[in-house]
Amino acid sequence: MFTVIGQNKAIETIQKAVGGGRNCHAWIFSGPRGVGKCTAAEEFAKTVLEIPLDCRAHPDLHIIRKEDVVWSKNPSLKIKKQTNIPLDLLRERIIGGKTSDDRVHDSVAYKTPISGTKKVFIIDEAELLDETGQNALLKTLEEPPGGTTIILVTSRDDLLLPTIRSRCASVSFSPLDLDSMQTWSEFVDFDVDPVDLAWAVGFSNGSPGLVCEAIDSGLPKLAVELREFLLLEKNDYSFVSQKLLEFASAFVAKKLKENSFASKEATNRRAGELLLLMFGSAAQKLTRDGFVEQGVSVANILVDVERQFSTNISIKVLLESLAARWAHQCAGDSVFM
């Protein structure tokens, strides 16, 4: 049924529900970012629709992502920065209704399937639906048309309304264990330095998606370059601060070149998150290597910096602050926290 690696428990939950005759019309696939939730949703959808897993497209498989606004016929929606899944996109792609451009859309969910008798809708990053969008989706979840399955894929199920969660069967996905990560890394044909791949796998905490993101952004090479600083062996604040800012700038430029409608703010935030994860990986290594006090101290710094991500402080200021505070730890100064 599935070829998703390392998610046996989640797949077993789905198979038991289907095999036990439970007619689940709505699901929530939740778990950490990059562990195979959307891949599993797509493979489950193909099983429901009885089409081959290697099928690239099917008229009754509808995948809704925030990036899909670029295909909208609504001019204002088409140029919108892709920070959420707007209500107008839901109306166009699944639930129907009047959109902000005064168009009235039929509900795709209630239309007759084009091929066969079933339809599947996957909403990726469903946590990006605001409260209005979630409430609008409720009617379709409460009164689903026959043969229609809806899968909400999310890494933040806590941001889904209780009324949404109560109407869906939930499946939890977990980080992959080391053996599964090894199997996955051999299964994927990476054209990358084995040292970089090994670092990315160790850094990812069981997330294949994070491995791909790290390699694509060049994070392993940055980690090697900053290794002595990250492990508190060398205090080189100015050099490190500059390198962090260069990484963030290059990351944003690359993403905006790939997608000019991507949110610069969200992309900046993601660059910062990746750098925090790199520092977090170093903190874990310090602790594993017996430097528990130092590991705890730098972990506390990361907790504080991560908290500040929710404020309006610029990424540049946060990264410079992170480098400065880490540098004081390198110097053995635990007062500057």
C-alpha positions as a Markdown table, in Angstrom:
| # | Residue | x | y | z |
|---|---|---|---|---|
| 1 | Met | 0.0 | 0.0 | 0.0 |
| 2 | Phe | 2.8 | 2.5 | 0.9 |
| 3 | Thr | 6.4 | 2.9 | 0.2 |
| 4 | Val | 7.0 | 5.6 | 2.8 |
| 5 | Ile | 10.1 | 4.7 | 4.8 |
| 6 | Gly | 10.2 | 4.6 | 8.6 |
| 7 | Gln | 6.5 | 5.3 | 9.3 |
| 8 | Asn | 5.3 | 1.8 | 10.0 |
| 9 | Lys | 3.2 | 2.9 | 13.0 |
| 10 | Ala | 1.4 | 5.6 | 11.1 |
| 11 | Ile | 0.8 | 3.4 | 8.1 |
| 12 | Glu | -0.5 | 0.6 | 10.4 |
| 13 | Thr | -3.0 | 3.1 | 11.9 |
| 14 | Ile | -4.3 | 4.0 | 8.4 |
| 15 | Gln | -4.5 | 0.3 | 7.3 |
| 16 | Lys | -6.3 | -0.7 | 10.4 |
| 17 | Ala | -8.9 | 2.0 | 10.0 |
| 18 | Val | -9.5 | 1.2 | 6.3 |
| 19 | Gly | -9.3 | -2.6 | 6.9 |
| 20 | Gly | -11.7 | -2.4 | 9.9 |
| 21 | Gly | -14.4 | -0.9 | 7.7 |
| 22 | Arg | -14.1 | 2.6 | 9.2 |
| 23 | Asn | -15.5 | 5.0 | 6.6 |
| 24 | Cys | -13.1 | 7.9 | 7.3 |
| 25 | His | -13.9 | 10.7 | 5.0 |
| 26 | Ala | -11.5 | 13.2 | 6.7 |
| 27 | Trp | -8.0 | 12.7 | 8.1 |
| 28 | Ile | -5.3 | 14.7 | 9.8 |
| 29 | Phe | -1.7 | 13.6 | 9.1 |
| 30 | Ser | 0.4 | 15.4 | 11.7 |
| 31 | Gly | 4.0 | 15.3 | 12.7 |
| 32 | Pro | 7.4 | 17.1 | 12.4 |
| 33 | Arg | 8.3 | 18.8 | 9.2 |
| 34 | Gly | 9.8 | 16.7 | 6.5 |
| 35 | Val | 9.1 | 13.2 | 7.8 |
| 36 | Gly | 6.9 | 12.0 | 5.0 |
| 37 | Lys | 3.4 | 13.1 | 5.9 |
| 38 | Cys | 2.5 | 14.6 | 2.5 |
| 39 | Thr | 4.2 | 11.7 | 0.6 |
| 40 | Ala | 2.1 | 9.3 | 2.7 |
| 41 | Ala | -1.1 | 11.4 | 2.0 |
| 42 | Glu | -0.4 | 11.2 | -1.8 |
| 43 | Glu | 0.2 | 7.5 | -1.7 |
| 44 | Phe | -2.9 | 6.9 | 0.4 |
| 45 | Ala | -4.9 | 9.0 | -2.1 |
| 46 | Lys | -3.6 | 6.9 | -5.0 |
| 47 | Thr | -4.6 | 3.8 | -3.1 |
| 48 | Val | -8.1 | 5.2 | -2.5 |
| 49 | Leu | -8.4 | 6.2 | -6.2 |
| 50 | Glu | -7.0 | 2.8 | -7.3 |
| 51 | Ile | -4.3 | 4.3 | -9.5 |
| 52 | Pro | -0.6 | 3.4 | -9.7 |
| 53 | Leu | 1.8 | 4.9 | -7.1 |
| 54 | Asp | 4.0 | 6.2 | -9.9 |
| 55 | Cys | 1.1 | 8.1 | -11.5 |
| 56 | Arg | 2.2 | 11.8 | -11.7 |
| 57 | Ala | -1.3 | 13.3 | -12.0 |
| 58 | His | -4.9 | 12.3 | -11.8 |
| 59 | Pro | -8.0 | 14.5 | -12.4 |
| 60 | Asp | -9.6 | 13.3 | -9.1 |
| 61 | Leu | -6.5 | 13.9 | -6.9 |
| 62 | His | -6.5 | 17.5 | -5.8 |
| 63 | Ile | -3.5 | 18.8 | -3.8 |
| 64 | Ile | -3.9 | 22.3 | -2.4 |
| 65 | Arg | -0.8 | 24.3 | -1.4 |
| 66 | Lys | -0.2 | 28.0 | -0.6 |
| 67 | Glu | 1.8 | 28.3 | -3.7 |
| 68 | Asp | -1.2 | 27.5 | -5.8 |
| 69 | Val | -2.4 | 31.1 | -5.7 |
| 70 | Val | -0.2 | 31.7 | -8.8 |
| 71 | Trp | -2.7 | 29.6 | -10.9 |
| 72 | Ser | -5.7 | 31.5 | -9.7 |
| 73 | Lys | -7.9 | 33.5 | -12.1 |
| 74 | Asn | -8.4 | 36.1 | -9.3 |
| 75 | Pro | -5.9 | 38.9 | -10.1 |
| 76 | Ser | -5.5 | 39.9 | -6.4 |
| 77 | Leu | -5.0 | 36.3 | -5.3 |
| 78 | Lys | -2.5 | 35.5 | -8.1 |
| 79 | Ile | 0.0 | 38.2 | -6.9 |
| 80 | Lys | -0.5 | 37.6 | -3.2 |
| 81 | Lys | 2.5 | 36.8 | -1.1 |
| 82 | Gln | 2.4 | 33.2 | -0.2 |
| 83 | Thr | 2.2 | 33.3 | 3.6 |
| 84 | Asn | -1.0 | 31.4 | 4.1 |
| 85 | Ile | -3.8 | 29.4 | 2.4 |
| 86 | Pro | -6.4 | 32.1 | 1.7 |
| 87 | Leu | -10.1 | 31.5 | 1.9 |
| 88 | Asp | -10.5 | 32.5 | -1.8 |
| 89 | Leu | -8.2 | 29.6 | -2.8 |
| 90 | Leu | -10.3 | 27.2 | -0.7 |
| 91 | Arg | -13.4 | 28.4 | -2.5 |
| 92 | Glu | -11.8 | 28.0 | -5.9 |
| 93 | Arg | -10.3 | 24.6 | -5.3 |
| 94 | Ile | -12.6 | 22.7 | -2.9 |
| 95 | Ile | -15.5 | 24.3 | -1.0 |
| 96 | Gly | -17.0 | 26.7 | -3.6 |
| 97 | Gly | -18.7 | 30.0 | -2.9 |
| 98 | Lys | -18.2 | 33.7 | -3.8 |
| 99 | Thr | -14.6 | 35.0 | -3.9 |
| 100 | Ser | -13.3 | 38.5 | -3.5 |
| 101 | Asp | -13.4 | 39.1 | -7.2 |
| 102 | Asp | -17.2 | 38.5 | -7.2 |
| 103 | Arg | -16.9 | 35.2 | -9.0 |
| 104 | Val | -19.1 | 32.4 | -7.7 |
| 105 | His | -17.5 | 28.9 | -7.7 |
| 106 | Asp | -19.1 | 25.6 | -7.6 |
| 107 | Ser | -17.9 | 23.2 | -4.9 |
| 108 | Val | -15.3 | 20.9 | -6.5 |
| 109 | Ala | -15.8 | 18.5 | -3.6 |
| 110 | Tyr | -19.4 | 18.0 | -4.6 |
| 111 | Lys | -18.9 | 17.6 | -8.3 |
| 112 | Thr | -19.0 | 14.2 | -9.9 |
| 113 | Pro | -15.6 | 12.5 | -10.2 |
| 114 | Ile | -14.0 | 12.8 | -13.6 |
| 115 | Ser | -12.6 | 9.3 | -13.6 |
| 116 | Gly | -14.2 | 6.6 | -11.4 |
| 117 | Thr | -16.3 | 7.2 | -8.4 |
| 118 | Lys | -14.0 | 8.9 | -5.8 |
| 119 | Lys | -12.1 | 12.1 | -5.2 |
| 120 | Val | -9.3 | 13.0 | -2.8 |
| 121 | Phe | -8.3 | 16.4 | -1.6 |
| 122 | Ile | -5.0 | 17.0 | 0.2 |
| 123 | Ile | -4.4 | 20.3 | 1.9 |
| 124 | Asp | -0.7 | 20.7 | 2.6 |
| 125 | Glu | 0.5 | 22.9 | 5.5 |
| 126 | Ala | -3.1 | 23.0 | 6.8 |
| 127 | Glu | -2.0 | 25.1 | 9.8 |
| 128 | Leu | -1.8 | 28.0 | 7.3 |
| 129 | Leu | -5.6 | 28.1 | 7.1 |
| 130 | Asp | -6.7 | 30.9 | 9.3 |
| 131 | Glu | -9.8 | 30.7 | 11.5 |
| 132 | Thr | -12.1 | 32.0 | 8.8 |
| 133 | Gly | -10.8 | 29.4 | 6.3 |
| 134 | Gln | -11.1 | 26.6 | 8.8 |
| 135 | Asn | -14.6 | 27.5 | 9.7 |
| 136 | Ala | -15.5 | 27.7 | 6.0 |
| 137 | Leu | -14.1 | 24.2 | 5.5 |
| 138 | Leu | -16.2 | 22.8 | 8.4 |
| 139 | Lys | -19.4 | 22.4 | 6.4 |
| 140 | Thr | -17.6 | 20.2 | 3.9 |
| 141 | Leu | -16.1 | 18.1 | 6.7 |
| 142 | Glu | -19.5 | 17.8 | 8.4 |
| 143 | Glu | -21.5 | 16.9 | 5.3 |
| 144 | Pro | -19.0 | 15.2 | 3.0 |
| 145 | Pro | -20.2 | 14.1 | -0.4 |
| 146 | Gly | -20.0 | 10.4 | -1.0 |
| 147 | Gly | -16.7 | 9.1 | -2.2 |
| 148 | Thr | -14.8 | 12.2 | -1.2 |
| 149 | Thr | -11.8 | 12.0 | 1.1 |
| 150 | Ile | -10.1 | 15.1 | 2.6 |
| 151 | Ile | -6.6 | 14.9 | 4.1 |
| 152 | Leu | -5.2 | 17.8 | 6.1 |
| 153 | Val | -1.4 | 17.6 | 6.4 |
| 154 | Thr | 0.2 | 19.6 | 9.1 |
| 155 | Ser | 3.2 | 20.1 | 11.3 |
| 156 | Arg | 1.2 | 22.2 | 13.8 |
| 157 | Asp | -2.1 | 20.4 | 14.5 |
| 158 | Asp | -2.4 | 22.6 | 17.6 |
| 159 | Leu | -3.3 | 25.4 | 15.2 |
| 160 | Leu | -6.3 | 23.6 | 13.9 |
| 161 | Leu | -9.6 | 24.4 | 15.5 |
| 162 | Pro | -11.0 | 21.8 | 17.9 |
| 163 | Thr | -14.1 | 21.5 | 15.7 |
| 164 | Ile | -11.8 | 20.6 | 12.8 |
| 165 | Arg | -9.8 | 18.0 | 14.8 |
| 166 | Ser | -13.0 | 16.4 | 16.1 |
| 167 | Arg | -14.3 | 15.7 | 12.6 |
| 168 | Cys | -11.1 | 14.0 | 11.4 |
| 169 | Ala | -9.3 | 10.7 | 12.0 |
| 170 | Ser | -5.8 | 11.6 | 13.3 |
| 171 | Val | -2.6 | 9.9 | 12.3 |
| 172 | Ser | 0.7 | 10.8 | 14.0 |
| 173 | Phe | 4.0 | 10.7 | 12.1 |
| 174 | Ser | 7.3 | 10.6 | 13.9 |
| 175 | Pro | 10.9 | 11.3 | 13.2 |
| 176 | Leu | 12.7 | 8.4 | 11.5 |
| 177 | Asp | 15.1 | 6.3 | 13.5 |
| 178 | Leu | 18.7 | 6.0 | 12.4 |
| 179 | Asp | 18.2 | 2.7 | 10.5 |
| 180 | Ser | 15.4 | 4.2 | 8.5 |
| 181 | Met | 17.4 | 7.4 | 7.8 |
| 182 | Gln | 20.2 | 5.2 | 6.5 |
| 183 | Thr | 17.8 | 3.3 | 4.3 |
| 184 | Trp | 16.3 | 6.5 | 3.0 |
| 185 | Ser | 19.7 | 8.1 | 2.3 |
| 186 | Glu | 20.7 | 5.0 | 0.2 |
| 187 | Phe | 17.3 | 5.0 | -1.6 |
| 188 | Val | 17.7 | 8.7 | -2.6 |
| 189 | Asp | 20.4 | 9.3 | -5.2 |
| 190 | Phe | 22.2 | 12.4 | -3.8 |
| 191 | Asp | 24.9 | 14.0 | -5.9 |
| 192 | Val | 26.7 | 15.3 | -2.8 |
| 193 | Asp | 29.9 | 14.9 | -0.8 |
| 194 | Pro | 29.4 | 11.9 | 1.5 |
| 195 | Val | 30.7 | 13.9 | 4.4 |
| 196 | Asp | 28.1 | 16.6 | 3.8 |
| 197 | Leu | 25.4 | 13.9 | 3.5 |
| 198 | Ala | 26.5 | 12.3 | 6.8 |
| 199 | Trp | 26.4 | 15.6 | 8.6 |
| 200 | Ala | 23.0 | 16.5 | 7.2 |
| 201 | Val | 21.6 | 13.1 | 8.3 |
| 202 | Gly | 22.9 | 13.5 | 11.8 |
| 203 | Phe | 21.7 | 17.1 | 11.9 |
| 204 | Ser | 18.2 | 16.3 | 10.7 |
| 205 | Asn | 16.9 | 14.5 | 13.8 |
| 206 | Gly | 15.1 | 12.0 | 11.7 |
| 207 | Ser | 13.7 | 14.3 | 9.0 |
| 208 | Pro | 14.5 | 13.4 | 5.4 |
| 209 | Gly | 13.0 | 16.7 | 4.3 |
| 210 | Leu | 15.4 | 18.6 | 6.5 |
| 211 | Val | 18.3 | 16.7 | 5.0 |
| 212 | Cys | 17.3 | 17.8 | 1.5 |
| 213 | Glu | 16.8 | 21.4 | 2.7 |
| 214 | Ala | 20.2 | 21.5 | 4.5 |
| 215 | Ile | 22.0 | 20.1 | 1.4 |
| 216 | Asp | 20.1 | 22.4 | -1.0 |
| 217 | Ser | 21.0 | 25.5 | 1.1 |
| 218 | Gly | 24.7 | 24.5 | 1.6 |
| 219 | Leu | 24.3 | 24.3 | 5.4 |
| 220 | Pro | 26.7 | 21.3 | 5.8 |
| 221 | Lys | 29.6 | 23.2 | 4.4 |
| 222 | Leu | 28.8 | 26.2 | 6.6 |
| 223 | Ala | 28.8 | 23.9 | 9.7 |
| 224 | Val | 32.2 | 22.5 | 8.8 |
| 225 | Glu | 33.6 | 26.0 | 8.3 |
| 226 | Leu | 32.2 | 27.1 | 11.7 |
| 227 | Arg | 32.9 | 23.8 | 13.5 |
| 228 | Glu | 35.4 | 25.1 | 16.1 |
| 229 | Phe | 33.2 | 28.1 | 17.0 |
| 230 | Leu | 30.1 | 25.9 | 17.3 |
| 231 | Leu | 31.9 | 23.5 | 19.6 |
| 232 | Leu | 33.2 | 26.4 | 21.7 |
| 233 | Glu | 36.8 | 25.7 | 20.7 |
| 234 | Lys | 37.5 | 29.1 | 19.0 |
| 235 | Asn | 36.1 | 32.6 | 19.5 |
| 236 | Asp | 35.8 | 34.3 | 16.2 |
| 237 | Tyr | 32.7 | 36.4 | 16.5 |
| 238 | Ser | 33.2 | 38.8 | 13.6 |
| 239 | Phe | 33.9 | 36.0 | 11.1 |
| 240 | Val | 31.0 | 33.9 | 12.3 |
| 241 | Ser | 28.5 | 36.7 | 12.4 |
| 242 | Gln | 29.4 | 37.6 | 8.8 |
| 243 | Lys | 29.1 | 34.0 | 7.7 |
| 244 | Leu | 25.6 | 33.7 | 9.3 |
| 245 | Leu | 24.4 | 36.8 | 7.6 |
| 246 | Glu | 25.8 | 35.7 | 4.2 |
| 247 | Phe | 24.1 | 32.4 | 4.5 |
| 248 | Ala | 20.7 | 34.0 | 5.3 |
| 249 | Ser | 21.1 | 36.5 | 2.5 |
| 250 | Ala | 22.0 | 33.8 | -0.1 |
| 251 | Phe | 19.2 | 31.5 | 1.2 |
| 252 | Val | 16.6 | 34.3 | 0.7 |
| 253 | Ala | 17.9 | 35.3 | -2.7 |
| 254 | Lys | 17.8 | 31.7 | -3.9 |
| 255 | Lys | 14.2 | 31.1 | -2.7 |
| 256 | Leu | 12.9 | 34.4 | -4.1 |
| 257 | Lys | 14.6 | 33.6 | -7.4 |
| 258 | Glu | 12.9 | 30.2 | -7.5 |
| 259 | Asn | 9.5 | 31.8 | -6.5 |
| 260 | Ser | 9.2 | 35.6 | -6.8 |
| 261 | Phe | 5.9 | 35.5 | -4.9 |
| 262 | Ala | 7.3 | 33.8 | -1.8 |
| 263 | Ser | 7.2 | 35.9 | 1.3 |
| 264 | Lys | 10.6 | 37.5 | 2.0 |
| 265 | Glu | 9.7 | 37.6 | 5.7 |
| 266 | Ala | 8.9 | 33.9 | 5.9 |
| 267 | Thr | 12.0 | 33.0 | 3.9 |
| 268 | Asn | 14.2 | 35.1 | 6.2 |
| 269 | Arg | 12.6 | 33.3 | 9.1 |
| 270 | Arg | 13.3 | 29.9 | 7.6 |
| 271 | Ala | 16.9 | 30.8 | 7.1 |
| 272 | Gly | 17.1 | 31.8 | 10.7 |
| 273 | Glu | 15.4 | 28.6 | 11.8 |
| 274 | Leu | 17.9 | 26.5 | 9.8 |
| 275 | Leu | 20.8 | 28.3 | 11.5 |
| 276 | Leu | 19.3 | 27.8 | 14.9 |
| 277 | Leu | 19.0 | 24.1 | 14.2 |
| 278 | Met | 22.7 | 24.0 | 13.2 |
| 279 | Phe | 23.6 | 25.6 | 16.5 |
| 280 | Gly | 21.2 | 23.2 | 18.3 |
| 281 | Ser | 23.0 | 20.3 | 16.7 |
| 282 | Ala | 26.3 | 21.6 | 18.1 |
| 283 | Ala | 24.7 | 21.9 | 21.5 |
| 284 | Gln | 23.6 | 18.3 | 21.4 |
| 285 | Lys | 27.0 | 17.2 | 20.4 |
| 286 | Leu | 28.6 | 19.1 | 23.3 |
| 287 | Thr | 26.2 | 17.3 | 25.7 |
| 288 | Arg | 26.8 | 13.9 | 24.1 |
| 289 | Asp | 30.6 | 14.4 | 24.4 |
| 290 | Gly | 30.4 | 15.0 | 28.1 |
| 291 | Phe | 30.4 | 18.8 | 28.1 |
| 292 | Val | 27.0 | 18.9 | 29.8 |
| 293 | Glu | 27.3 | 22.3 | 31.5 |
| 294 | Gln | 28.4 | 24.0 | 28.3 |
| 295 | Gly | 25.7 | 22.2 | 26.3 |
| 296 | Val | 23.0 | 23.3 | 28.7 |
| 297 | Ser | 24.2 | 26.9 | 28.7 |
| 298 | Val | 24.2 | 27.2 | 24.9 |
| 299 | Ala | 20.9 | 25.4 | 24.7 |
| 300 | Asn | 19.4 | 28.1 | 27.0 |
| 301 | Ile | 20.7 | 30.8 | 24.6 |
| 302 | Leu | 19.0 | 29.0 | 21.7 |
| 303 | Val | 15.7 | 28.9 | 23.6 |
| 304 | Asp | 15.8 | 32.6 | 24.2 |
| 305 | Val | 16.7 | 33.5 | 20.6 |
| 306 | Glu | 14.0 | 31.2 | 19.3 |
| 307 | Arg | 11.5 | 33.0 | 21.6 |
| 308 | Gln | 12.6 | 36.3 | 20.1 |
| 309 | Phe | 11.7 | 35.0 | 16.6 |
| 310 | Ser | 8.0 | 35.7 | 17.4 |
| 311 | Thr | 8.8 | 39.4 | 17.9 |
| 312 | Asn | 9.5 | 42.1 | 15.3 |
| 313 | Ile | 13.3 | 41.9 | 15.9 |
| 314 | Ser | 15.1 | 41.6 | 12.5 |
| 315 | Ile | 16.8 | 38.4 | 11.6 |
| 316 | Lys | 20.1 | 40.3 | 11.2 |
| 317 | Val | 20.0 | 41.5 | 14.8 |
| 318 | Leu | 19.0 | 38.1 | 16.1 |
| 319 | Leu | 21.9 | 36.3 | 14.2 |
| 320 | Glu | 24.4 | 38.9 | 15.4 |
| 321 | Ser | 23.1 | 38.5 | 19.0 |
| 322 | Leu | 23.3 | 34.7 | 18.7 |
| 323 | Ala | 26.9 | 34.9 | 17.5 |
| 324 | Ala | 27.9 | 37.3 | 20.2 |
| 325 | Arg | 26.4 | 35.2 | 23.0 |
| 326 | Trp | 27.9 | 32.0 | 21.7 |
| 327 | Ala | 31.3 | 33.8 | 21.4 |
| 328 | His | 31.1 | 34.7 | 25.1 |
| 329 | Gln | 30.5 | 31.0 | 25.8 |
| 330 | Cys | 33.6 | 30.2 | 23.8 |
| 331 | Ala | 35.5 | 32.6 | 26.1 |
| 332 | Gly | 34.1 | 30.9 | 29.2 |
| 333 | Asp | 32.0 | 33.9 | 30.1 |
| 334 | Ser | 28.7 | 32.5 | 31.4 |
| 335 | Val | 27.5 | 35.9 | 32.6 |
| 336 | Phe | 26.7 | 37.2 | 29.2 |
| 337 | Met | 23.5 | 35.2 | 28.5 |
